[in-house]
Amino acid sequence: MIKSTMQDYALNITQLFQHGRRVHSDSEIITYHGPDAELQTSTFAEVGDRADQLAAVLAELGVGAGDRVGTFMWNNQRHLEAYLAIPCMGAVLHTLNIRLFPDQLAYVVNHAEDKVIIVDASLAPLLARVRDQFTTVEHIIVCDGGDADARDGLGLGATQDYEELLAAQQPGYDYPEVDERAAAAMCYTSGTTGDPKGVAYSHRSTWLHSLAAQTMEGLQIGEADRVLLIVPQFHANAWGIPYAAWTTGCDLVMPQQFLQAGPVADLVAKTQPTISGAVPTVLSDILHNASDADLSSLRYVVCGGSAVPRSLMEGYQETFGVEVIQAWGMTETSPLGAVARVPKNNAGDDPYAWRVRTGRVFPGVELRICDEAGNELPWDDEAQGEIEVRGPWITGSYYLDDSPEKFHDGWLRTGDVGTVDPRGFVQITDRAKDVIKSGGEWISSVDLENSLMGHPAVLEAAVVGVPDDRWDERPLACVVLAEGQSATAADLTSYLEDKVAKWWLPERWTFIDEVPKTSVGKFSKKDLRASYANGDLTVEEV
């Protein structure tokens, strides 16, 4: 074997951090404080200096290599400072999901053994509910909490003020050499079944994922761009966008808690972003409640977290002139796994036929589908099996949790069921736990939902399998009608007749005010199934 002559260069976040602050020192981080407040703007150079100060603060509080520091925060500049300071000082950033149930929040803080938590004051009441259950937290740092008396009223016990701590430090922290395989950040799954599971991203995996996200096949992030970061920073580290943007010098626009249609439209008008990233529920809210907004500055919006209906893509194109690009991934995949861009040589094709697919497997990610016996299936766009992945930014285990059932010969079992075509386009048809098995055949709840949401009267639709004496399971359609709209079960059944197989048509329908959501904004089908089993839903049959 001939060895290469290349330098053994550490792929760590410190290198990305120092590159961004030096080469792109005048790029900006913009934080929104509401329609009536001034925008807060800081340069990369200023944010870099403040990250130094935060690292020094944490070191004085006893945070050392490998210690976990939790963040319970909105998308804002201070959260980005934590993204930079914590992993670069050798500690581990643990982004806490602000939408977890109290018992889950206490569980992940204790399971990760967080030593310090940084919290936005507006979120303090959520953290205070479980403060007395924390077993390892030694310090809580509050942002915008006011003076000591005001912070005492937050219910968190002894706290310290973020800005006061930083003011006592000087920029220029001496960062250590960090091994590229050391943990840099931790995220926990949403825990829809059982306890949430921890995923520890390495410096190396984050470095590689950040560069991949910048590419033309990825999120196409460059210095000339300005990203409106709607996807939460606790959701798979905001899809890796903060590190990708920092590295390229792309401006970042942080909306904090102002995620409703009106404030988002105002923020776009004031900052003119060129890219955004959000889950379908947020985009749907903007389309239905701010259709007069001017979003023309946006080149595209990347959308993920759950399947993106064709009607939503068409709505954005027709109403705003904005392209919605679907991407797929998981907490376990950092999350970039597939992106649905229209391929070359598709003359005469309907572009939406490609864009509504889950995505084309991304370079750096290996993907296969397997049947229930674990046998690999062909990429023929017909064979249907569980999607398995592996690669340099895919987790190979869970933190302090073996979960052998989640892995297969070194591949991560995603729990998604779908097909792959010969060119690597993935189409997820369901979650393995949500697929409806009716009379020995599978019905895709995802396809039914997307078809239903194409009806102009339907705002949201979730489909779950419910017990059936004859067929084992049949679909129950749970529908939320748009404001001022009306439609009956018979109307919607007729609408579906030429869009799905006849035997897929639901016999059971329920009209509800809102589809319950998980902590990351996905439909909580577990809750819908429980409501049906408990008799809490008014169900009609057609």
LOVOVO-442856 format. One record per residue (C-alpha): residue number from 1; residue in three letters; y, z, x. Coordinates in Angstrom, 1 decimal. Layout:
BEGIN
SITE	n	res	y	z	x
SITE	NUM	Ala	Y	Z	X
...
END
This chain:
BEGIN
SITE	n	res	y	z	x
SITE	1	Met	0.0	0.0	0.0
SITE	2	Ile	3.5	-0.9	1.3
SITE	3	Lys	6.1	1.8	0.5
SITE	4	Ser	9.5	0.7	-0.7
SITE	5	Thr	12.6	1.2	1.3
SITE	6	Met	14.6	2.6	-1.7
SITE	7	Gln	16.3	6.0	-1.6
SITE	8	Asp	14.7	8.8	-3.5
SITE	9	Tyr	17.6	9.4	-5.8
SITE	10	Ala	17.6	12.1	-8.5
SITE	11	Leu	18.1	10.8	-12.0
SITE	12	Asn	20.0	13.8	-13.5
SITE	13	Ile	22.8	14.3	-15.9
SITE	14	Thr	25.0	15.6	-13.2
SITE	15	Gln	25.2	12.1	-11.8
SITE	16	Leu	26.1	10.7	-15.2
SITE	17	Phe	28.7	13.4	-15.7
SITE	18	Gln	30.5	12.9	-12.3
SITE	19	His	30.4	9.2	-12.7
SITE	20	Gly	32.1	9.3	-16.1
SITE	21	Arg	34.8	11.8	-15.2
SITE	22	Arg	35.7	9.9	-12.0
SITE	23	Val	35.4	6.2	-12.9
SITE	24	His	36.5	6.6	-16.5
SITE	25	Ser	39.0	9.5	-16.1
SITE	26	Asp	41.4	8.1	-18.7
SITE	27	Ser	38.9	7.4	-21.5
SITE	28	Glu	39.4	9.7	-24.5
SITE	29	Ile	37.7	12.3	-26.6
SITE	30	Ile	39.4	12.5	-30.0
SITE	31	Thr	38.7	15.3	-32.4
SITE	32	Tyr	39.6	15.2	-36.1
SITE	33	His	41.0	18.3	-37.8
SITE	34	Gly	41.5	16.9	-41.3
SITE	35	Pro	43.7	14.4	-43.0
SITE	36	Asp	46.8	16.5	-42.7
SITE	37	Ala	46.4	17.6	-39.1
SITE	38	Glu	47.2	15.9	-35.8
SITE	39	Leu	44.3	14.4	-33.8
SITE	40	Gln	43.3	16.3	-30.8
SITE	41	Thr	43.0	14.0	-27.8
SITE	42	Ser	41.8	14.7	-24.3
SITE	43	Thr	40.9	12.5	-21.4
SITE	44	Phe	37.5	12.5	-19.7
SITE	45	Ala	39.2	14.0	-16.6
SITE	46	Glu	40.5	16.9	-18.8
SITE	47	Val	37.1	17.4	-20.5
SITE	48	Gly	35.4	17.3	-17.1
SITE	49	Asp	37.6	20.1	-15.8
SITE	50	Arg	36.9	22.2	-18.9
SITE	51	Ala	33.2	21.6	-18.5
SITE	52	Asp	33.5	23.1	-15.0
SITE	53	Gln	35.2	26.1	-16.5
SITE	54	Leu	32.5	26.5	-19.1
SITE	55	Ala	29.8	26.4	-16.4
SITE	56	Ala	31.6	29.1	-14.5
SITE	57	Val	31.9	31.2	-17.6
SITE	58	Leu	28.2	30.9	-18.4
SITE	59	Ala	27.3	31.7	-14.8
SITE	60	Glu	29.4	34.9	-14.9
SITE	61	Leu	27.6	35.9	-18.1
SITE	62	Gly	24.3	35.7	-16.2
SITE	63	Val	23.1	32.2	-17.3
SITE	64	Gly	20.9	30.8	-14.5
SITE	65	Ala	18.5	27.9	-13.9
SITE	66	Gly	16.3	27.3	-16.9
SITE	67	Asp	18.1	29.7	-19.2
SITE	68	Arg	18.7	28.4	-22.7
SITE	69	Val	22.2	28.2	-24.2
SITE	70	Gly	22.4	27.5	-27.9
SITE	71	Thr	25.2	25.6	-29.6
SITE	72	Phe	25.8	26.1	-33.4
SITE	73	Met	28.6	23.6	-33.7
SITE	74	Trp	30.1	20.6	-35.4
SITE	75	Asn	30.7	17.3	-33.5
SITE	76	Asn	33.8	18.1	-31.5
SITE	77	Gln	35.2	18.2	-27.9
SITE	78	Arg	33.9	21.7	-27.1
SITE	79	His	30.4	20.6	-28.1
SITE	80	Leu	30.6	17.7	-25.7
SITE	81	Glu	31.8	20.2	-23.0
SITE	82	Ala	28.6	22.1	-23.6
SITE	83	Tyr	26.6	18.9	-23.3
SITE	84	Leu	28.0	18.4	-19.9
SITE	85	Ala	28.3	21.9	-18.4
SITE	86	Ile	25.0	23.5	-19.5
SITE	87	Pro	22.4	21.0	-18.1
SITE	88	Cys	24.5	20.2	-15.0
SITE	89	Met	24.5	23.9	-14.0
SITE	90	Gly	20.7	23.9	-14.3
SITE	91	Ala	20.5	25.6	-17.7
SITE	92	Val	19.1	24.1	-20.9
SITE	93	Leu	21.2	23.0	-23.8
SITE	94	His	19.7	24.0	-27.1
SITE	95	Thr	21.5	22.3	-30.0
SITE	96	Leu	20.8	24.4	-33.1
SITE	97	Asn	20.5	22.6	-36.5
SITE	98	Ile	23.2	24.1	-38.7
SITE	99	Arg	21.2	23.1	-41.8
SITE	100	Leu	18.0	25.0	-41.1
SITE	101	Phe	16.9	27.7	-43.5
SITE	102	Pro	17.7	31.1	-42.2
SITE	103	Asp	14.2	32.0	-41.3
SITE	104	Gln	13.8	28.7	-39.4
SITE	105	Leu	17.1	29.3	-37.6
SITE	106	Ala	16.0	32.7	-36.5
SITE	107	Tyr	12.6	31.3	-35.4
SITE	108	Val	14.0	28.6	-33.2
SITE	109	Val	16.5	30.9	-31.5
SITE	110	Asn	13.8	33.4	-30.7
SITE	111	His	11.2	30.8	-29.8
SITE	112	Ala	13.5	29.1	-27.4
SITE	113	Glu	14.7	32.5	-26.1
SITE	114	Asp	18.3	31.6	-26.2
SITE	115	Lys	20.4	33.8	-24.0
SITE	116	Val	23.9	32.7	-25.1
SITE	117	Ile	25.1	31.0	-28.3
SITE	118	Ile	28.3	29.1	-28.7
SITE	119	Val	29.4	28.9	-32.3
SITE	120	Asp	32.3	27.3	-34.3
SITE	121	Ala	34.0	30.0	-36.3
SITE	122	Ser	33.7	28.0	-39.5
SITE	123	Leu	29.9	28.1	-39.1
SITE	124	Ala	29.7	31.8	-38.2
SITE	125	Pro	28.7	33.0	-41.7
SITE	126	Leu	25.5	30.9	-41.4
SITE	127	Leu	24.7	32.4	-38.0
SITE	128	Ala	25.6	35.9	-39.2
SITE	129	Arg	22.9	35.9	-41.8
SITE	130	Val	20.2	36.1	-39.1
SITE	131	Arg	22.1	37.7	-36.2
SITE	132	Asp	20.1	40.9	-36.4
SITE	133	Gln	16.9	39.0	-36.1
SITE	134	Phe	17.7	37.5	-32.6
SITE	135	Thr	15.6	39.1	-29.9
SITE	136	Thr	17.0	37.5	-26.7
SITE	137	Val	20.6	36.6	-27.4
SITE	138	Glu	22.9	38.6	-25.1
SITE	139	His	26.3	36.9	-25.7
SITE	140	Ile	27.9	35.0	-28.5
SITE	141	Ile	31.0	32.9	-27.8
SITE	142	Val	33.2	31.9	-30.7
SITE	143	Cys	35.4	28.8	-30.9
SITE	144	Asp	38.6	29.1	-33.0
SITE	145	Gly	37.6	32.6	-34.2
SITE	146	Gly	41.1	34.2	-33.7
SITE	147	Asp	41.7	37.5	-32.0
SITE	148	Ala	39.1	40.3	-31.5
SITE	149	Asp	39.8	41.9	-34.9
SITE	150	Ala	39.3	38.5	-36.7
SITE	151	Arg	36.1	37.9	-34.8
SITE	152	Asp	34.8	41.3	-35.6
SITE	153	Gly	35.0	40.3	-39.3
SITE	154	Leu	32.6	37.3	-38.7
SITE	155	Gly	29.5	39.6	-38.9
SITE	156	Leu	28.2	38.5	-35.5
SITE	157	Gly	28.7	41.8	-33.7
SITE	158	Ala	30.4	41.7	-30.3
SITE	159	Thr	31.7	38.3	-29.5
SITE	160	Gln	34.0	36.6	-26.9
SITE	161	Asp	36.6	33.9	-27.4
SITE	162	Tyr	35.8	30.4	-26.0
SITE	163	Glu	39.4	29.6	-24.9
SITE	164	Glu	40.1	33.0	-23.4
SITE	165	Leu	36.9	32.7	-21.3
SITE	166	Leu	37.8	29.2	-20.0
SITE	167	Ala	41.4	30.2	-19.2
SITE	168	Ala	40.1	32.8	-16.7
SITE	169	Gln	38.3	30.1	-14.7
SITE	170	Gln	39.3	27.2	-12.4
SITE	171	Pro	38.0	23.7	-12.5
SITE	172	Gly	35.8	22.5	-9.7
SITE	173	Tyr	32.5	24.3	-10.3
SITE	174	Asp	29.9	23.8	-7.6
SITE	175	Tyr	27.0	22.3	-9.4
SITE	176	Pro	23.5	22.8	-7.9
SITE	177	Glu	21.0	20.0	-7.2
SITE	178	Val	18.9	19.8	-10.3
SITE	179	Asp	15.3	18.4	-10.3
SITE	180	Glu	15.2	15.3	-12.4
SITE	181	Arg	12.0	16.6	-14.2
SITE	182	Ala	13.6	19.9	-15.1
SITE	183	Ala	14.4	20.5	-18.8
SITE	184	Ala	18.0	19.5	-19.6
SITE	185	Ala	18.1	20.0	-23.4
SITE	186	Met	16.0	21.2	-26.3
SITE	187	Cys	15.9	20.0	-29.9
SITE	188	Tyr	13.6	21.3	-32.6
SITE	189	Thr	12.0	19.1	-35.3
SITE	190	Ser	13.2	19.8	-38.8
SITE	191	Gly	10.1	21.7	-39.7
SITE	192	Thr	9.3	20.1	-43.1
SITE	193	Thr	5.8	21.6	-42.8
SITE	194	Gly	5.2	24.8	-40.8
SITE	195	Asp	7.5	26.1	-38.1
SITE	196	Pro	9.8	23.7	-36.3
SITE	197	Lys	8.5	22.3	-33.0
SITE	198	Gly	10.5	22.3	-29.8
SITE	199	Val	11.0	19.2	-27.7
SITE	200	Ala	12.4	19.6	-24.1
SITE	201	Tyr	14.2	16.5	-22.8
SITE	202	Ser	14.2	16.2	-19.0
SITE	203	His	17.2	15.1	-16.9
SITE	204	Arg	15.2	12.0	-16.0
SITE	205	Ser	14.3	11.1	-19.5
SITE	206	Thr	17.9	11.6	-20.6
SITE	207	Trp	19.3	9.5	-17.7
SITE	208	Leu	16.9	6.6	-18.5
SITE	209	His	17.5	6.8	-22.3
SITE	210	Ser	21.3	6.8	-21.7
SITE	211	Leu	21.2	3.6	-19.7
SITE	212	Ala	18.8	2.0	-22.2
SITE	213	Ala	21.1	2.9	-25.1
SITE	214	Gln	23.9	0.9	-23.5
SITE	215	Thr	22.0	-2.4	-23.3
SITE	216	Met	22.4	-5.4	-25.5
SITE	217	Glu	19.0	-4.7	-27.0
SITE	218	Gly	20.0	-1.1	-27.6
SITE	219	Leu	23.3	0.2	-29.0
SITE	220	Gln	25.6	-2.1	-27.1
SITE	221	Ile	27.9	0.6	-25.9
SITE	222	Gly	30.6	-0.3	-23.3
SITE	223	Glu	33.9	0.8	-21.9
SITE	224	Ala	35.9	-1.3	-24.5
SITE	225	Asp	34.3	0.5	-27.4
SITE	226	Arg	35.2	3.6	-29.3
SITE	227	Val	32.4	5.4	-31.1
SITE	228	Leu	32.8	7.4	-34.3
SITE	229	Leu	30.0	9.9	-33.9
SITE	230	Ile	29.0	10.8	-37.4
SITE	231	Val	25.3	11.6	-36.6
SITE	232	Pro	25.2	15.3	-35.8
SITE	233	Gln	25.1	16.4	-32.2
SITE	234	Phe	22.1	18.7	-33.2
SITE	235	His	20.1	15.6	-34.4
SITE	236	Ala	18.2	14.4	-31.4
SITE	237	Asn	21.3	15.0	-29.3
SITE	238	Ala	23.3	12.6	-31.5
SITE	239	Trp	20.8	9.8	-30.7
SITE	240	Gly	21.8	10.0	-27.0
SITE	241	Ile	25.2	8.4	-27.8
SITE	242	Pro	27.3	11.1	-26.1
SITE	243	Tyr	25.7	10.6	-22.7
SITE	244	Ala	25.7	6.8	-23.1
SITE	245	Ala	29.3	6.8	-24.1
SITE	246	Trp	30.4	9.2	-21.3
SITE	247	Thr	28.6	7.1	-18.7
SITE	248	Thr	30.3	3.8	-19.7
SITE	249	Gly	33.7	5.2	-20.5
SITE	250	Cys	33.5	4.5	-24.2
SITE	251	Asp	35.9	6.7	-26.2
SITE	252	Leu	34.3	9.2	-28.6
SITE	253	Val	35.7	10.1	-32.0
SITE	254	Met	34.5	13.5	-33.3
SITE	255	Pro	34.8	14.2	-37.0
SITE	256	Gln	33.8	17.9	-37.0
SITE	257	Gln	32.9	18.9	-40.6
SITE	258	Phe	34.9	16.1	-42.3
SITE	259	Leu	32.0	13.8	-43.2
SITE	260	Gln	32.9	13.0	-46.8
SITE	261	Ala	33.9	9.4	-47.7
SITE	262	Gly	37.7	10.0	-47.9
SITE	263	Pro	38.1	11.8	-44.6
SITE	264	Val	35.9	9.3	-42.8
SITE	265	Ala	37.9	6.4	-44.2
SITE	266	Asp	41.1	8.2	-43.0
SITE	267	Leu	39.6	8.8	-39.6
SITE	268	Val	38.6	5.2	-39.2
SITE	269	Ala	42.1	4.1	-40.1
SITE	270	Lys	43.7	6.4	-37.6
SITE	271	Thr	41.4	5.8	-34.6
SITE	272	Gln	40.0	2.3	-35.1
SITE	273	Pro	36.5	2.8	-33.8
SITE	274	Thr	34.4	-0.2	-33.0
SITE	275	Ile	30.9	1.5	-33.4
SITE	276	Ser	29.6	4.3	-35.5
SITE	277	Gly	26.2	5.9	-36.1
SITE	278	Ala	25.1	7.7	-39.3
SITE	279	Val	22.2	8.3	-41.7
SITE	280	Pro	21.9	6.3	-44.9
SITE	281	Thr	23.1	9.1	-47.2
SITE	282	Val	26.5	9.2	-45.4
SITE	283	Leu	26.9	5.4	-45.5
SITE	284	Ser	26.0	5.3	-49.1
SITE	285	Asp	28.6	8.0	-49.9
SITE	286	Ile	31.3	5.9	-48.2
SITE	287	Leu	30.2	2.7	-50.0
SITE	288	His	30.3	4.3	-53.4
SITE	289	Asn	33.3	6.5	-53.0
SITE	290	Ala	35.6	4.8	-50.6
SITE	291	Ser	35.0	1.1	-51.3
SITE	292	Asp	38.7	0.3	-50.7
SITE	293	Ala	38.6	1.6	-47.2
SITE	294	Asp	39.5	-0.6	-44.3
SITE	295	Leu	36.5	-0.5	-41.9
SITE	296	Ser	37.3	-3.8	-40.2
SITE	297	Ser	37.7	-2.3	-36.8
SITE	298	Leu	33.9	-1.6	-36.7
SITE	299	Arg	31.7	-4.2	-34.9
SITE	300	Tyr	28.7	-2.5	-36.5
SITE	301	Val	27.2	0.8	-37.7
SITE	302	Val	23.8	1.9	-36.4
SITE	303	Cys	21.8	3.6	-39.1
SITE	304	Gly	18.7	5.7	-38.8
SITE	305	Gly	17.0	8.9	-39.9
SITE	306	Ser	15.3	7.1	-42.8
SITE	307	Ala	14.7	3.6	-44.1
SITE	308	Val	17.9	1.7	-44.7
SITE	309	Pro	17.8	-0.2	-48.1
SITE	310	Arg	18.7	-3.9	-48.1
SITE	311	Ser	21.3	-3.1	-50.8
SITE	312	Leu	23.1	-0.8	-48.5
SITE	313	Met	23.2	-3.4	-45.7
SITE	314	Glu	24.4	-6.1	-48.1
SITE	315	Gly	27.0	-3.7	-49.6
SITE	316	Tyr	28.6	-3.0	-46.2
SITE	317	Gln	28.6	-6.7	-45.3
SITE	318	Glu	30.1	-7.8	-48.7
SITE	319	Thr	32.5	-4.8	-49.1
SITE	320	Phe	33.7	-4.1	-45.6
SITE	321	Gly	32.5	-7.0	-43.5
SITE	322	Val	30.6	-4.6	-41.4
SITE	323	Glu	27.0	-5.1	-40.1
SITE	324	Val	24.6	-2.2	-40.5
SITE	325	Ile	21.9	-2.2	-37.8
SITE	326	Gln	18.7	-0.2	-38.5
SITE	327	Ala	17.2	1.8	-35.6
SITE	328	Trp	14.1	4.0	-35.6
SITE	329	Gly	13.2	7.0	-33.6
SITE	330	Met	12.3	10.7	-33.8
SITE	331	Thr	13.3	13.9	-32.1
SITE	332	Glu	10.2	13.4	-30.0
SITE	333	Thr	11.4	10.0	-28.8
SITE	334	Ser	14.9	11.0	-27.6
SITE	335	Pro	15.2	9.1	-30.2
SITE	336	Leu	15.4	5.4	-29.3
SITE	337	Gly	12.2	3.6	-30.3
SITE	338	Ala	13.0	0.4	-32.1
SITE	339	Val	16.1	-1.5	-33.1
SITE	340	Ala	16.2	-4.2	-35.8
SITE	341	Arg	18.2	-7.1	-34.4
SITE	342	Val	17.6	-10.6	-35.7
SITE	343	Pro	15.5	-12.5	-33.1
SITE	344	Lys	16.3	-15.9	-31.6
SITE	345	Asn	14.6	-19.0	-33.0
SITE	346	Asn	14.9	-17.8	-36.6
SITE	347	Ala	16.8	-20.9	-38.0
SITE	348	Gly	16.6	-21.0	-41.7
SITE	349	Asp	15.4	-17.4	-42.0
SITE	350	Asp	17.0	-14.9	-44.2
SITE	351	Pro	18.6	-12.5	-41.6
SITE	352	Tyr	18.1	-9.5	-43.8
SITE	353	Ala	14.4	-10.2	-43.7
SITE	354	Trp	14.6	-9.0	-40.0
SITE	355	Arg	17.4	-6.4	-40.4
SITE	356	Val	15.5	-4.4	-43.1
SITE	357	Arg	12.5	-4.1	-40.8
SITE	358	Thr	12.2	-0.7	-39.1
SITE	359	Gly	13.0	-2.4	-35.8
SITE	360	Arg	11.7	-4.3	-32.8
SITE	361	Val	9.9	-2.0	-30.2
SITE	362	Phe	12.4	-1.2	-27.5
SITE	363	Pro	11.9	-1.9	-23.8
SITE	364	Gly	10.6	1.3	-22.1
SITE	365	Val	8.6	2.2	-25.2
SITE	366	Glu	5.0	1.3	-25.6
SITE	367	Leu	3.8	1.2	-29.2
SITE	368	Arg	0.4	0.7	-31.0
SITE	369	Ile	-1.0	1.2	-34.4
SITE	370	Cys	-4.4	2.9	-35.0
SITE	371	Asp	-6.7	3.4	-37.9
SITE	372	Glu	-8.0	6.7	-39.1
SITE	373	Ala	-10.8	6.6	-36.6
SITE	374	Gly	-8.3	6.1	-33.7
SITE	375	Asn	-9.1	2.4	-33.2
SITE	376	Glu	-6.2	0.2	-32.1
SITE	377	Leu	-5.3	-2.4	-34.6
SITE	378	Pro	-3.8	-5.9	-34.0
SITE	379	Trp	-0.1	-6.9	-34.1
SITE	380	Asp	-0.6	-9.4	-37.0
SITE	381	Asp	1.9	-8.0	-39.5
SITE	382	Glu	-1.0	-7.2	-41.8
SITE	383	Ala	-3.1	-4.5	-40.3
SITE	384	Gln	-1.7	-1.1	-41.3
SITE	385	Gly	-2.2	2.1	-39.3
SITE	386	Glu	-0.5	5.1	-37.8
SITE	387	Ile	2.2	4.3	-35.2
SITE	388	Glu	1.7	5.8	-31.8
SITE	389	Val	4.1	5.6	-28.8
SITE	390	Arg	4.4	6.6	-25.2
SITE	391	Gly	7.1	6.0	-22.5
SITE	392	Pro	9.5	7.8	-20.1
SITE	393	Trp	11.6	9.3	-22.9
SITE	394	Ile	8.7	10.2	-25.3
SITE	395	Thr	7.5	13.8	-25.4
SITE	396	Gly	4.0	14.5	-24.1
SITE	397	Ser	3.8	17.9	-25.7
SITE	398	Tyr	5.8	20.5	-27.6
SITE	399	Tyr	7.4	23.5	-26.1
SITE	400	Leu	5.0	26.5	-26.1
SITE	401	Asp	2.9	24.7	-28.8
SITE	402	Asp	-0.2	22.7	-27.9
SITE	403	Ser	-0.5	20.9	-31.2
SITE	404	Pro	-3.3	18.6	-30.0
SITE	405	Glu	-3.5	16.9	-33.4
SITE	406	Lys	-0.1	15.3	-32.6
SITE	407	Phe	-1.4	13.4	-29.6
SITE	408	His	-4.1	10.8	-29.0
SITE	409	Asp	-5.2	9.9	-25.5
SITE	410	Gly	-1.7	10.6	-24.1
SITE	411	Trp	0.1	8.8	-26.9
SITE	412	Leu	2.4	10.6	-29.4
SITE	413	Arg	1.1	10.3	-33.0
SITE	414	Thr	4.3	9.7	-35.0
SITE	415	Gly	3.0	10.4	-38.4
SITE	416	Asp	4.5	7.0	-39.6
SITE	417	Val	2.2	4.4	-41.1
SITE	418	Gly	3.1	0.7	-40.7
SITE	419	Thr	2.5	-2.8	-39.4
SITE	420	Val	3.6	-4.7	-36.3
SITE	421	Asp	4.1	-8.4	-36.1
SITE	422	Pro	3.3	-10.6	-33.0
SITE	423	Arg	6.9	-10.3	-31.7
SITE	424	Gly	6.9	-6.5	-31.9
SITE	425	Phe	8.8	-6.0	-35.1
SITE	426	Val	7.6	-2.7	-36.7
SITE	427	Gln	7.6	-2.2	-40.4
SITE	428	Ile	7.0	1.4	-41.5
SITE	429	Thr	5.5	1.6	-44.9
SITE	430	Asp	5.4	5.3	-45.3
SITE	431	Arg	4.9	8.7	-43.6
SITE	432	Ala	1.2	9.4	-43.3
SITE	433	Lys	1.8	12.5	-45.5
SITE	434	Asp	3.8	10.6	-48.1
SITE	435	Val	1.7	7.4	-48.5
SITE	436	Ile	0.4	7.2	-52.1
SITE	437	Lys	-3.3	6.6	-52.2
SITE	438	Ser	-4.1	5.1	-55.6
SITE	439	Gly	-7.6	3.9	-56.5
SITE	440	Gly	-8.5	3.6	-52.8
SITE	441	Glu	-5.4	1.4	-52.0
SITE	442	Trp	-2.1	2.4	-50.5
SITE	443	Ile	1.3	2.2	-52.2
SITE	444	Ser	4.4	2.3	-50.0
SITE	445	Ser	6.9	4.8	-51.3
SITE	446	Val	9.5	3.4	-48.9
SITE	447	Asp	9.2	-0.1	-50.3
SITE	448	Leu	9.5	1.2	-53.9
SITE	449	Glu	12.5	3.3	-53.0
SITE	450	Asn	14.3	0.5	-51.2
SITE	451	Ser	13.7	-1.8	-54.2
SITE	452	Leu	14.9	0.7	-56.7
SITE	453	Met	18.1	1.3	-54.7
SITE	454	Gly	18.9	-2.3	-55.0
SITE	455	His	19.6	-1.8	-58.7
SITE	456	Pro	23.4	-1.5	-59.3
SITE	457	Ala	23.0	1.6	-61.4
SITE	458	Val	20.9	3.5	-58.9
SITE	459	Leu	22.6	5.7	-56.3
SITE	460	Glu	19.4	7.3	-54.8
SITE	461	Ala	15.7	7.0	-55.4
SITE	462	Ala	12.8	8.9	-54.0
SITE	463	Val	9.1	8.1	-54.8
SITE	464	Val	6.3	10.6	-54.4
SITE	465	Gly	2.6	10.6	-55.2
SITE	466	Val	1.4	12.9	-57.9
SITE	467	Pro	-2.1	13.6	-59.2
SITE	468	Asp	-3.7	11.2	-61.6
SITE	469	Asp	-7.1	11.7	-63.3
SITE	470	Arg	-8.1	8.1	-63.1
SITE	471	Trp	-6.5	6.8	-59.9
SITE	472	Asp	-6.3	10.1	-57.8
SITE	473	Glu	-2.6	9.5	-57.2
SITE	474	Arg	0.2	7.5	-58.9
SITE	475	Pro	3.9	7.1	-58.0
SITE	476	Leu	6.5	9.3	-59.6
SITE	477	Ala	10.0	7.7	-59.3
SITE	478	Cys	12.8	10.3	-59.0
SITE	479	Val	16.1	8.5	-59.7
SITE	480	Val	19.8	9.5	-59.2
SITE	481	Leu	22.1	7.2	-61.2
SITE	482	Ala	25.5	6.3	-59.8
SITE	483	Glu	28.5	7.9	-61.5
SITE	484	Gly	29.4	6.1	-64.7
SITE	485	Gln	26.2	4.0	-64.7
SITE	486	Ser	23.2	4.1	-67.0
SITE	487	Ala	19.6	2.8	-66.9
SITE	488	Thr	16.4	3.8	-68.6
SITE	489	Ala	12.9	4.0	-67.1
SITE	490	Ala	12.0	0.8	-69.0
SITE	491	Asp	15.1	-1.0	-67.5
SITE	492	Leu	14.1	0.0	-64.0
SITE	493	Thr	10.5	-0.9	-64.5
SITE	494	Ser	11.5	-4.4	-65.6
SITE	495	Tyr	13.8	-4.7	-62.6
SITE	496	Leu	10.9	-3.9	-60.3
SITE	497	Glu	8.4	-6.3	-61.9
SITE	498	Asp	9.2	-9.3	-59.6
SITE	499	Lys	9.9	-7.2	-56.5
SITE	500	Val	6.6	-5.2	-56.0
SITE	501	Ala	3.0	-5.6	-56.9
SITE	502	Lys	2.3	-5.0	-60.5
SITE	503	Trp	-0.1	-2.1	-59.8
SITE	504	Trp	2.6	-0.4	-57.8
SITE	505	Leu	4.9	0.0	-60.8
SITE	506	Pro	5.4	3.7	-61.6
SITE	507	Glu	4.3	5.1	-65.0
SITE	508	Arg	6.2	8.4	-64.4
SITE	509	Trp	9.9	8.6	-64.1
SITE	510	Thr	12.4	11.5	-63.8
SITE	511	Phe	16.2	11.3	-63.6
SITE	512	Ile	17.8	14.0	-61.5
SITE	513	Asp	21.3	14.9	-60.3
SITE	514	Glu	20.4	14.8	-56.6
SITE	515	Val	17.5	14.1	-54.3
SITE	516	Pro	16.8	17.3	-52.2
SITE	517	Lys	17.4	16.7	-48.5
SITE	518	Thr	15.9	18.1	-45.3
SITE	519	Ser	18.1	19.7	-42.6
SITE	520	Val	18.6	16.2	-41.0
SITE	521	Gly	19.5	14.5	-44.3
SITE	522	Lys	16.1	12.9	-45.1
SITE	523	Phe	14.6	13.0	-48.6
SITE	524	Ser	12.6	16.2	-49.0
SITE	525	Lys	9.6	14.9	-50.8
SITE	526	Lys	7.8	18.2	-50.3
SITE	527	Asp	10.4	19.8	-52.6
SITE	528	Leu	10.0	17.0	-55.2
SITE	529	Arg	6.2	17.4	-55.3
SITE	530	Ala	6.6	21.1	-55.7
SITE	531	Ser	9.1	20.7	-58.5
SITE	532	Tyr	6.7	18.4	-60.3
SITE	533	Ala	3.7	20.7	-59.8
SITE	534	Asn	5.8	23.6	-61.1
SITE	535	Gly	6.9	21.7	-64.2
SITE	536	Asp	10.6	21.8	-63.2
SITE	537	Leu	11.1	18.1	-63.7
SITE	538	Thr	11.6	16.3	-67.0
SITE	539	Val	9.2	13.4	-66.7
SITE	540	Glu	8.9	10.4	-69.1
SITE	541	Glu	6.2	7.8	-69.1
SITE	542	Val	6.4	4.1	-69.6
END
